[in-house]
């Protein structure tokens, strides 16, 4: 699939949405409805400020 499909939400007729950085969005994914860089998700993280409380969380960012 080269282009994402707009269809009914929650069905196989709609492509999934990419919540990661725009530059790494795979082909066939729809863009996020919100701004993942600044808007917080359900866990309270965003792309600019991920939680890195454990050693295993260190790989969440390139810094």
C-alpha positions as CSV (number, residue, x, y, z in Angstrom):
1,X,0.0,0.0,0.0
2,X,1.5,3.3,-1.1
3,X,-1.1,5.7,0.2
4,X,-3.1,5.6,3.5
5,X,-6.8,4.9,3.3
6,X,-9.4,7.2,4.9
7,X,-12.3,5.0,6.0
8,X,-14.6,4.4,8.9
9,X,-12.7,4.6,12.2
10,X,-12.0,1.2,13.8
11,X,-12.4,-0.8,10.6
12,X,-9.9,-2.3,8.2
13,X,-11.0,0.3,5.7
14,X,-9.0,3.0,7.6
15,X,-5.2,3.0,7.8
16,X,-3.7,3.3,11.3
17,X,-2.4,6.6,12.5
18,X,1.2,7.3,13.3
19,X,1.8,8.9,16.7
20,X,5.6,9.2,16.3
21,X,7.9,11.7,14.7
22,X,6.7,12.9,11.3
23,X,10.1,12.1,9.7
24,X,9.9,8.4,10.6
25,X,6.2,7.8,9.6
26,X,6.0,4.6,7.6
27,X,4.4,4.6,4.2
28,X,0.7,3.8,4.4
29,X,0.1,5.4,7.9
30,X,-2.2,8.4,8.4
31,X,-0.8,11.4,10.3
32,X,-1.8,11.9,13.9
33,X,-4.9,13.9,14.7
34,X,-3.1,15.8,17.4
35,X,0.5,17.1,17.6
36,X,2.5,14.3,19.3
37,X,5.4,16.6,19.8
38,X,3.5,18.9,22.3
39,X,0.2,17.2,23.2
40,X,0.3,14.7,26.0
41,X,-0.8,11.1,25.5
42,X,-2.8,8.9,28.0
43,X,0.4,8.2,30.0
44,X,1.3,11.9,30.2
45,X,4.2,11.8,27.7
46,X,4.9,13.6,24.5
47,X,7.8,13.3,22.0
48,X,9.6,16.3,23.6
49,X,9.3,15.0,27.2
50,X,9.2,11.2,27.5
51,X,9.3,9.6,30.9
52,X,12.7,8.1,31.5
53,X,12.5,6.9,35.1
54,X,14.1,3.5,34.5
55,X,17.3,2.4,32.8
56,X,15.2,0.6,30.1
57,X,13.5,3.9,29.2
58,X,16.7,5.5,28.2
59,X,16.3,4.5,24.6
60,X,13.1,6.5,24.1
61,X,15.1,9.5,22.8
62,X,18.3,10.0,20.9
63,X,19.7,12.4,23.6
